[in-house]
Amino acid sequence: MLILASHSPRRAELLRNAGFAFEVRPVHVDERIRSGESALEYVRRLAREKAVAALEGEAPGAVSLGADTTVVLDGHCLGKPVNEAEARQMLARLSGRAHQVMTGVCVAWVQRANGVETLCEAEITEVEFAALSEAEIADYVATGEPMDKAGAYAIQGRASRWIPRIRGCYFNVVGLPVALTSALLKRAGGSG
């Protein structure tokens, strides 16, 4: 059985919709970016740390999936806002601009003699955002939707009205690039 090392209901829904059988096992890792670490290195590292942590105490053959998503604007990662003021600031920065959404995905499995093996990659999607008024930003933040989302928005929710186009994988922006995930699971021998 596949272990999903995440508490994200969006990731679970995407996996379920794609026909994967799994159990949810959230893990906690330090999500602070390290000095000198690029956004791509950051999401890959967190995905790996989550996938490996979920296998603690598991027998050989156990397989886990870790993922981490960040929004990147001007080379800076925009994670989940800590409060409404930060959510408003993030949305004002994204307004009228393009940015990247990066998701690190890692499949880990317990080998008989070699410990834990991993396969980790990342998906990058470019997202264009329409210009937003202060009132639109305030109204959106008041819904609460931005509060647990990287970059303070949900493409599959109310923010969809402000995203005229993306280049790349839509599911990546939701939080899990499903085709990449499936390919990694196949390479690891755990098709789900």
Buried (B, 14 or more C-beta within 10 A) or exposed (E): EBBBBBEBEBBBBBBEEBEBEBEBBEBEBEBEBEEEBEBBBBBBBBBBBBBBBBBEEBEEEBBBBBBBBBBBBEEEBBBBBEEBEBBBBBBEBBBEEEBBBBBBBBBBBBEEEEEBEBBBBBBBBBBBBBEBEEEBBEEBBEEEBBBBBBBBBBBBBBBEEBBEEBEBBBBBBBBBBBEBBBBBBEEBEBEB
